[in-house]
Amino acid sequence: MERYDGPLDEAVIVAVGCNDCGVWRDCREALDAAVARFRAEGIDVLARSSWWSSLAWPDPTDPPFLNGVVIVRSDHDPHGLMQALGRIEEAFGRQRRQPNAPRTLDLDLIAHGRLSSDLDGLILPHPRAAERRFVMGPLAEIAPDWVHPSGGRAVDLAETATVGRDAIAV
């Protein structure tokens, strides 16, 4: 875990998750490799949470998830960053056959600075991030005082999140 000490109003936050290790030994190895790949896409990782384990959502009978959060710096605008994250997912074998199916890699742009709007279908901040403990918990580790644009610090949102209440740092 690396705590973020930069300006929180400029934080670009990406959630990272996996519940199908694909060609990797396990999800931890897959997530470490994915984060290492960010640099090749022009994305610098400034801080990374520990990995958090949780039951799959919405179907807890699917394999459990390993999740985390990174704070990054990039010259990409939000759409360009989403494209870069999509290329990384594709390189890791991500397939989008059905919603919420097990996945080799899931990268979600949670926030891009203080942008708060619908940017041609890209809604920032991520519309469901504040209710997900497996996002807010890891974010609270590295940027506890980050404030969601609709209100609430990451550390407080981690406590009140309703989805993934079983998420714990591992």
Secondary structure, 3 states (H helix, E strand, C coil): CCCCCCCHHHCEEEEEEECCCCCCCCHHHHHHHHHHHHHHHCEEEEEECCCEEECCCCCCCCCCEEEEEEEEEECCCHHHHHHHHHHHHHHCCCCCCCCCCCCCCEEEEEEECCCCEEECCEEECCCCHHHEHHHHHHHHHHCCCCECCCCCEHHHHHHHCCECCCCEEC
